[in-house]
Amino acid sequence: MRSVRIGLMGAVMISVLMAGGAQAEPLSGCAAKQAEIETNLAQARSEGRKGQIRGLEKALKEHREHCTDDGLRQEREEAVQQAREELRERQQDLREARVKGDQSKIRRREQKLAESQRELEQALEALRQ
């Protein structure tokens, strides 16, 4: 699941020049996700990583058969909701650690909270694409 999330986040960051045009147009939705898979596939091929090539070829095939912009948006909205829920849980964990006063637990909970905040920001950024 984590690799899917990472792949989804990477897809958001890709922008490509429109064919035949001089202006840069960022891709969005399924087009951006497909471009990200194709880029990863080309890199895997250039490095001879056979297992990764097979996996990316399968992902590209599945993507072409099943990806819709509406479906992708729904997945991204669900990812935002999950990230928000995780953030709330981490905030509660930190409050509980502070009540107990254990400094090592407080530090760990603060780190986990910061990680959850980054994940929420990434999910929100993906949703905006």
WOTA-V312557 format. One record per residue. PSI is psi in degrees with one decimal (none if undefined). Layout:
psi->{PSI/PSI}
This chain:
psi->{-37.6/-39.4/-33.6/-43.3/-43.6/-44.1/-40.0/-42.1/-38.6/-35.0/-32.5/-29.8/-4.3/133.6/146.0/148.4/138.9/138.8/127.3/-3.7/156.1/-14.0/143.0/126.4/118.5/139.1/156.0/168.6/-137.7/-32.8/-41.6/-40.8/-41.2/-42.0/-38.5/-42.4/-43.8/-39.0/-45.7/-37.3/-44.3/-40.4/-43.6/-40.3/-42.2/-25.6/-0.2/30.1/90.2/-44.2/-42.7/-36.5/-47.3/-45.0/-41.7/-35.8/-42.0/-43.8/-40.8/-42.6/-48.6/-42.2/-47.8/-33.8/-30.7/-14.2/130.1/150.5/-38.1/-43.4/-40.6/-41.0/-41.8/-43.2/-42.0/-37.5/-40.4/-38.3/-37.8/-44.5/-41.2/-40.9/-38.9/-41.3/-42.6/-40.3/-43.5/-42.5/-42.1/-36.2/-41.2/-42.0/-41.4/-42.6/-43.3/-40.2/-38.0/-37.4/-40.3/-26.9/10.2/108.9/-37.5/-39.1/-38.0/-46.0/-44.8/-42.7/-35.5/-39.7/-43.1/-39.3/-44.0/-39.8/-42.3/-36.6/-41.6/-41.7/-39.2/-42.9/-41.5/-41.2/-40.5/-40.1/-41.8/-38.8/-33.1/-15.4/none}
